[in-house]
């Protein structure tokens, strides 16, 4: 007689185990760094291609030289037609004032106080500039006359073309 060997195999129902993948802090920081680097590289490559525009790092002109012209017939600058008025041109950080004298002399200086970079105001009655933040004053030539600011405002040259009503401001 042959003996038959029987194997008794029991099968257990398989359970679905939820697998949670975790990464340690070092791996997380590595992946964040790689992602940031990829974004920066993409932006750099995009600016090198056709149509990519790289903003001018020196918007005031060539080699740090300020040179621009405004038309005082434009609404933004039309108050300069009146003596004793002023206008701040934020893009170039310049304040232009028209002196209340017989000639209507033009003054252009850096609009930022040398103490804390607050925009200064022109005072036509005293023909000077006042920082509203801490009360520093500057003469019409830009010299600091009252502190806390001690450094002068940069003064720019002006040239008025009465035929075209344009004012050129340049360094």
Rosetta silent file (secondary structure, phi, psi, omega in degrees, C-alpha in Angstrom):
SEQUENCE: XXXXXXXXXXXXXXXXXXXXXXXXXXXXXXXXXXXXXXXXXXXXXXXXXXXXXXXXXXXXXXXXXXXXXXXXXXXXXXXXXXXXXXXXXXXXXXXXXXXXXXXXXXXXXXXXXXXXXXXXXXXXXXXXXXXXXXXXXXXXXXXXXXXXXXXXXXXXXXXXXXXXXXXXXXX
SCORE:     score description
SCORE:     0.000 S_00000001
   1 L     0.000  139.625  179.996    0.000    0.000    0.000 S_00000001
   2 L   -94.005  136.680  177.878    1.127    3.291   -0.820 S_00000001
   3 L   -90.085  131.716  178.542    1.103    5.904    1.655 S_00000001
   4 L  -101.668  130.375  179.997   -0.236    9.102    0.508 S_00000001
   5 L   -98.462  126.030  179.947    1.151   12.097    1.999 S_00000001
   6 L  -113.234  136.881  178.390   -1.209   14.869    2.396 S_00000001
   7 L  -108.073  131.964  179.393   -0.196   18.282    3.117 S_00000001
   8 L  -100.556  105.247 -179.784   -2.495   20.434    4.966 S_00000001
   9 L  -107.368  122.420  176.869   -2.014   23.981    3.742 S_00000001
  10 L  -103.877  136.092  177.786   -3.962   26.616    5.379 S_00000001
  11 L  -110.039  132.421  177.673   -4.283   29.933    3.709 S_00000001
  12 L   -97.442  145.597  177.619   -4.820   33.023    5.679 S_00000001
  13 L   -63.881  136.358 -179.435   -6.647   35.939    4.124 S_00000001
  14 L   -79.796  133.754  178.906   -4.159   38.526    2.990 S_00000001
  15 L   -95.280  142.799  175.194   -4.483   41.872    4.672 S_00000001
  16 L   -85.254  121.043  179.964   -3.883   45.069    2.805 S_00000001
  17 L  -100.497  133.397  177.853   -1.195   46.983    4.587 S_00000001
  18 L   -82.446  124.758 -177.738   -1.017   50.712    4.158 S_00000001
  19 L   -99.405  125.571  177.831    2.482   51.720    3.228 S_00000001
  20 L  -112.689  120.457  177.385    3.653   55.125    4.406 S_00000001
  21 L   -92.635  128.558  177.121    6.756   56.519    2.831 S_00000001
  22 L  -124.918  152.022  174.708    8.635   58.939    4.987 S_00000001
  23 L  -126.063  152.217  179.561   11.799   60.846    4.371 S_00000001
  24 L   -82.489  170.649 -176.007   14.137   62.305    6.864 S_00000001
  25 H   -58.919  -41.915 -178.763   14.887   66.009    7.168 S_00000001
  26 H   -61.079  -44.654  179.644   18.165   65.772    5.272 S_00000001
  27 H   -66.351  -39.475  178.203   16.498   64.141    2.249 S_00000001
  28 H   -60.377  -47.060 -179.199   13.651   66.698    2.340 S_00000001
  29 H   -64.877  -35.967  177.549   16.092   69.622    2.311 S_00000001
  30 H   -62.908  -43.959 -179.316   18.029   68.012   -0.553 S_00000001
  31 H   -68.592  -37.382  176.540   14.868   67.707   -2.644 S_00000001
  32 H   -64.051  -44.205  178.768   13.807   71.279   -1.866 S_00000001
  33 H   -61.581  -42.709  177.773   17.256   72.526   -2.861 S_00000001
  34 H   -63.568  -41.061  179.830   17.163   70.590   -6.122 S_00000001
  35 H   -64.074  -44.390  179.618   13.692   71.948   -6.899 S_00000001
  36 H   -62.887  -43.521  178.781   14.771   75.516   -6.201 S_00000001
  37 H   -61.834  -39.767  179.082   17.878   75.065   -8.333 S_00000001
  38 H   -65.027  -40.327  178.810   15.797   73.683  -11.210 S_00000001
  39 H   -64.462  -44.897  179.710   13.447   76.689  -11.059 S_00000001
  40 H   -63.525  -41.954  179.173   16.363   79.130  -11.056 S_00000001
  41 H   -63.245  -41.016  179.654   18.037   77.315  -13.960 S_00000001
  42 H   -61.717  -43.319  179.300   14.791   77.381  -15.932 S_00000001
  43 H   -65.504  -39.711  178.482   14.471   81.151  -15.424 S_00000001
  44 H   -64.377  -44.979  179.913   18.088   81.727  -16.437 S_00000001
  45 H   -65.795  -37.160  179.496   17.714   79.664  -19.585 S_00000001
  46 H   -63.251  -39.665 -178.259   14.449   81.386  -20.455 S_00000001
  47 H   -72.484  -18.821  178.994   16.065   84.813  -20.294 S_00000001
  48 H   -85.037  -18.519 -177.693   18.833   83.686  -22.641 S_00000001
  49 L   -80.180  176.307  177.234   16.443   82.549  -25.354 S_00000001
  50 L   -64.634  137.063  177.256   14.718   84.646  -27.988 S_00000001
  51 L    86.034  -12.595  178.227   12.081   86.953  -26.569 S_00000001
  52 L   -76.103  127.529 -177.265   13.399   86.700  -23.029 S_00000001
  53 L  -108.151  126.325  177.328   13.769   90.158  -21.628 S_00000001
  54 L   -99.161  122.530 -178.734   16.290   90.873  -18.940 S_00000001
  55 L   -63.632  147.348 -179.984   15.406   93.984  -16.950 S_00000001
  56 L   -66.842  118.400 -179.798   17.912   96.808  -16.999 S_00000001
  57 L   -72.031  -12.592 -179.467   19.903   96.587  -13.744 S_00000001
  58 L  -130.812   77.337 -173.128   20.704  100.288  -14.076 S_00000001
  59 L   -68.919   -7.771 -177.520   17.475  102.032  -15.139 S_00000001
  60 L   -84.750   -4.640  176.735   18.935  105.512  -14.671 S_00000001
  61 L   133.476 -169.483 -176.456   21.073  105.307  -17.782 S_00000001
  62 H   -76.647  131.992  176.279   24.467  104.281  -19.060 S_00000001
  63 H    52.475   36.852  178.304   27.221  103.709  -16.515 S_00000001
  64 H    76.990    5.343  179.931   25.175  105.168  -13.659 S_00000001
  65 L   -86.286  124.610  177.854   24.684  108.452  -15.512 S_00000001
  66 L   -81.376  131.367  178.652   21.229  109.890  -15.097 S_00000001
  67 E  -161.608  107.298  176.893   19.788  111.330  -18.315 S_00000001
  68 E  -149.725  162.705 -179.150   16.096  111.681  -19.121 S_00000001
  69 E  -129.043  138.110  175.180   13.709  114.244  -20.564 S_00000001
  70 E  -120.016  153.015  176.683   10.158  115.101  -19.529 S_00000001
  71 E  -105.231  116.583 -175.836    7.545  117.100  -21.373 S_00000001
  72 L   -75.273   -0.267  170.951    5.859  119.549  -18.994 S_00000001
  73 L   -81.017  -19.541  176.857    2.791  119.525  -21.238 S_00000001
  74 L   -65.876  143.270 -176.924    2.165  115.941  -20.078 S_00000001
  75 L   -56.366  -36.092 -178.173   -0.452  115.749  -17.336 S_00000001
  76 L   -64.983  -24.212 -175.365    1.984  114.073  -14.923 S_00000001
  77 L  -120.145    3.344 -172.693    4.337  117.068  -15.091 S_00000001
  78 H   -62.834  -24.810  178.428    2.025  119.962  -15.980 S_00000001
  79 H   -67.291  -14.064  177.140    2.167  121.500  -12.494 S_00000001
  80 H   -72.221   -6.472  174.780    5.812  122.378  -13.287 S_00000001
  81 H   -69.329  -20.523 -178.478    4.449  125.150  -15.505 S_00000001
  82 L   -97.161  130.108  176.585    3.848  127.036  -12.251 S_00000001
  83 L   -63.746  142.301 -179.806    6.772  128.606  -10.396 S_00000001
  84 L    88.607    4.716 -179.347    7.203  127.217   -6.907 S_00000001
  85 L  -101.363  169.327  178.739    5.969  123.740   -7.859 S_00000001
  86 E  -151.487  163.540  176.275    7.725  120.386   -7.839 S_00000001
  87 E  -147.244  142.241  176.904    7.293  116.822   -8.993 S_00000001
  88 E  -102.261  128.616  175.878    8.916  113.547   -7.896 S_00000001
  89 E  -104.846   97.524 -172.140    9.907  111.127  -10.625 S_00000001
  90 L   -63.772  -36.377 -177.994    9.986  107.852   -8.731 S_00000001
  91 L   -59.415  -32.467 -179.771   11.494  105.726  -11.516 S_00000001
  92 L  -107.705   -0.495 -177.671   14.685  107.808  -11.380 S_00000001
  93 L    55.680   50.725 -178.882   14.447  108.892   -7.705 S_00000001
  94 E  -128.195  139.513  169.889   14.574  112.555   -8.685 S_00000001
  95 E  -111.518  129.125  179.233   12.636  115.558   -7.442 S_00000001
  96 E  -110.869  130.256  179.682   12.377  118.463   -9.876 S_00000001
  97 E  -124.828  144.306  174.038   11.452  121.894   -8.549 S_00000001
  98 E  -108.366  113.653 -173.916   10.715  125.128  -10.364 S_00000001
  99 L   -66.089  144.136 -179.764   12.033  127.974   -8.256 S_00000001
 100 L   -86.771   65.208  176.978    9.710  130.865   -7.497 S_00000001
 101 L  -127.059 -179.853 -176.505   11.982  133.532   -8.994 S_00000001
 102 L   -64.568  -29.442 -178.424   11.778  135.781  -12.040 S_00000001
 103 L   -89.143  -19.138 -174.525   13.540  133.224  -14.241 S_00000001
 104 L    65.938   45.680 -177.945   11.691  130.134  -12.990 S_00000001
 105 L   -56.649  146.848  179.737   14.984  128.350  -12.437 S_00000001
 106 E  -102.930  139.081  175.198   14.899  124.538  -12.414 S_00000001
 107 E  -127.389  137.580  175.095   16.423  122.385   -9.663 S_00000001
 108 E  -135.464  123.899  178.375   16.774  118.604   -9.786 S_00000001
 109 E  -136.415  165.026  173.607   18.144  116.549   -6.891 S_00000001
 110 E   -60.441  133.210 -174.881   17.949  112.977   -5.672 S_00000001
 111 L   -81.615   -4.616 -175.489   14.553  112.625   -4.008 S_00000001
 112 E   -99.758  124.009  176.693   15.798  110.320   -1.219 S_00000001
 113 L   -58.015  138.333 -177.993   16.934  111.776    2.085 S_00000001
 114 L   -75.195   -6.285  178.615   20.490  110.690    2.800 S_00000001
 115 L   -83.788  -57.081 -178.457   19.524  109.773    6.368 S_00000001
 116 L  -138.229   22.607  173.010   16.869  107.075    5.818 S_00000001
 117 L    66.410   19.005  175.707   15.908  107.320    2.142 S_00000001
 118 L   -74.048  143.910  179.528   12.530  109.025    2.765 S_00000001
 119 E   -68.415  127.144 -179.141   11.253  111.098   -0.166 S_00000001
 120 E   -83.957  161.250  177.443   11.966  114.777    0.450 S_00000001
 121 E  -115.842  145.857  175.274    9.574  117.658   -0.286 S_00000001
 122 E   -87.396  135.388  176.607   10.365  120.945   -1.969 S_00000001
 123 E  -113.071  104.518 -175.266    9.490  124.076    0.041 S_00000001
 124 L   -67.399  -28.593 -178.395    9.066  127.015   -2.358 S_00000001
 125 L   -67.667  -33.096  179.550    8.882  129.656    0.402 S_00000001
 126 L  -109.728   -0.133  179.148   12.386  128.832    1.628 S_00000001
 127 L    51.942   52.080  178.281   13.660  127.346   -1.661 S_00000001
 128 E  -147.830 -175.634 -178.131   14.914  124.183    0.022 S_00000001
 129 E  -120.754  139.973 -178.052   14.043  120.536    0.606 S_00000001
 130 E  -123.773  133.303  172.794   12.583  119.021    3.776 S_00000001
 131 E   -89.591  119.285 -177.907   12.559  115.399    4.830 S_00000001
 132 L   -72.559  -12.274 -176.540    9.200  114.753    6.505 S_00000001
 133 L   -74.678  -55.055 -177.466   10.563  111.768    8.431 S_00000001
 134 L  -127.461    5.747  174.301   13.050  113.389   10.839 S_00000001
 135 L    86.071   13.122  176.025   13.134  117.031    9.734 S_00000001
 136 L   -64.349  144.375  176.054   16.412  117.115    7.833 S_00000001
 137 E  -124.010  152.384 -178.533   16.686  120.056    5.467 S_00000001
 138 E  -134.833  140.443  179.034   18.736  120.515    2.309 S_00000001
 139 L   -71.080  176.353  179.178   19.548  123.706    0.422 S_00000001
 140 L   -66.834  -16.574  175.554   18.621  124.237   -3.222 S_00000001
 141 L   -90.885   -4.362  179.750   22.067  122.892   -4.113 S_00000001
 142 L    97.417   -6.034 -178.102   21.391  119.717   -2.131 S_00000001
 143 L   -66.827  138.295  176.657   23.698  120.525    0.812 S_00000001
 144 E   -71.169  124.484 -178.437   22.508  119.210    4.174 S_00000001
 145 E  -111.508  -17.223  177.939   21.629  122.240    6.326 S_00000001
 146 E  -151.943  134.800 -177.402   19.959  120.525    9.295 S_00000001
 147 L   -79.332  176.985   22.674   20.310  116.978   10.603 S_00000001
 148 L   -80.440  -14.812  178.267   20.078  114.204   11.307 S_00000001
 149 L   -66.875  137.800  178.602   21.136  113.879    7.641 S_00000001
 150 L  -118.391  -24.956 -179.686   24.741  114.963    7.102 S_00000001
 151 L   -86.520  147.038 -179.446   25.413  113.916    3.503 S_00000001
 152 L   -76.499  160.114  170.391   24.152  116.106    0.644 S_00000001
 153 L   -77.514  146.102  176.110   21.519  115.158   -1.913 S_00000001
 154 L   -71.524  128.947  178.516   22.943  114.503   -5.356 S_00000001
 155 E  -100.548  140.462 -179.027   22.263  117.495   -7.584 S_00000001
 156 E  -115.760  156.015  176.751   21.614  117.047  -11.302 S_00000001
 157 E   -79.235  152.070  176.255   21.936  119.408  -14.256 S_00000001
 158 E  -131.618  151.214  176.604   18.848  120.669  -16.047 S_00000001
 159 E  -144.464  117.891 -177.466   18.276  122.067  -19.510 S_00000001
 160 E  -101.330  130.014  176.504   14.918  123.551  -20.502 S_00000001
 161 E  -105.973  100.863 -176.279   13.786  123.719  -24.131 S_00000001
 162 L   -66.901  -27.907  179.690   11.068  126.406  -24.208 S_00000001
 163 L   -64.678  -44.082 -178.118   10.172  125.639  -27.814 S_00000001
 164 L  -100.397   -2.477 -176.346    9.173  122.038  -27.032 S_00000001
 165 L    55.836   42.609  178.154    8.381  122.576  -23.335 S_00000001
 166 E  -116.485  146.652  178.826   10.775  119.780  -22.397 S_00000001
 167 E  -121.297  123.466  176.955   13.144  119.584  -19.477 S_00000001
 168 E   -98.253  132.481  175.450   16.245  117.416  -19.632 S_00000001
 169 E  -117.596  126.970 -175.440   17.704  116.161  -16.345 S_00000001
 170 E  -151.529  159.080 -179.957   21.178  114.703  -16.527 S_00000001
 171 L   -92.338    0.000    0.000   24.281  113.952  -14.498 S_00000001
